[in-house]
């Protein structure tokens, strides 16, 4: 199971000329029990690429705590 959660980033976040603060953040949670599909790493990489291309931050975890 992969779960995506998004949270807005404060409009007051500081930005610099070189890099802008991300528009929002996404958490990719990929904890599995038993069978682990081989495409999970590729799916995570795809979401990270989308984040780079569309100005959002991506955090990944398998830790449900």
VMD Tcl script that draws the C-alpha trace (Angstrom):
set ca {
  {0.00 0.00 0.00}
  {1.26 3.47 -0.86}
  {-0.43 6.42 0.81}
  {0.11 10.02 -0.26}
  {-0.59 12.84 2.17}
  {-0.26 16.52 1.25}
  {0.02 19.51 3.56}
  {0.19 23.15 2.51}
  {3.35 25.08 3.23}
  {3.00 28.44 4.97}
  {2.78 31.39 2.60}
  {5.22 33.10 4.94}
  {7.96 30.59 4.18}
  {11.15 32.33 3.16}
  {12.36 31.93 -0.38}
  {15.61 32.78 -2.07}
  {16.31 33.76 -5.65}
  {18.05 30.43 -6.26}
  {15.37 28.13 -4.81}
  {11.72 28.63 -4.02}
  {10.04 27.00 -1.06}
  {7.90 24.02 -2.12}
  {4.23 24.74 -2.71}
  {3.31 21.77 -0.49}
  {4.71 18.55 0.94}
  {3.79 14.94 0.15}
  {4.44 11.93 2.37}
  {4.83 8.59 0.60}
  {4.12 5.80 3.11}
  {4.98 2.38 1.71}
  {4.92 -0.10 4.60}
  {3.89 -3.58 3.52}
  {3.14 -6.85 5.23}
  {3.97 -10.10 3.52}
  {4.27 -9.56 -0.22}
  {6.24 -6.48 -1.34}
  {5.68 -5.46 -4.95}
  {8.82 -4.83 -7.00}
  {7.41 -1.58 -8.41}
  {7.35 0.30 -5.07}
  {10.83 1.86 -5.50}
  {9.96 2.94 -9.05}
  {6.68 4.44 -7.84}
  {8.46 6.40 -5.12}
  {11.04 7.63 -7.64}
  {8.23 8.75 -9.97}
  {6.57 10.79 -7.20}
  {9.94 12.33 -6.29}
  {10.49 13.30 -9.94}
  {7.03 14.86 -10.08}
  {7.92 16.83 -6.96}
  {11.10 18.17 -8.53}
  {9.27 19.13 -11.72}
  {6.26 20.70 -9.97}
  {7.75 22.38 -6.88}
  {6.55 20.11 -4.09}
  {8.59 18.31 -1.44}
  {8.48 14.53 -1.09}
  {9.25 12.63 2.12}
  {9.23 8.82 2.16}
  {8.86 6.37 5.02}
  {7.90 2.83 5.93}
  {7.61 3.74 9.61}
  {3.95 3.95 10.65}
  {4.87 5.68 13.91}
}
mol new
graphics top color blue
foreach p $ca { graphics top sphere $p radius 0.5 }
foreach p [lrange $ca 0 end-1] q [lrange $ca 1 end] { graphics top cylinder $p $q radius 0.2 }
display resetview
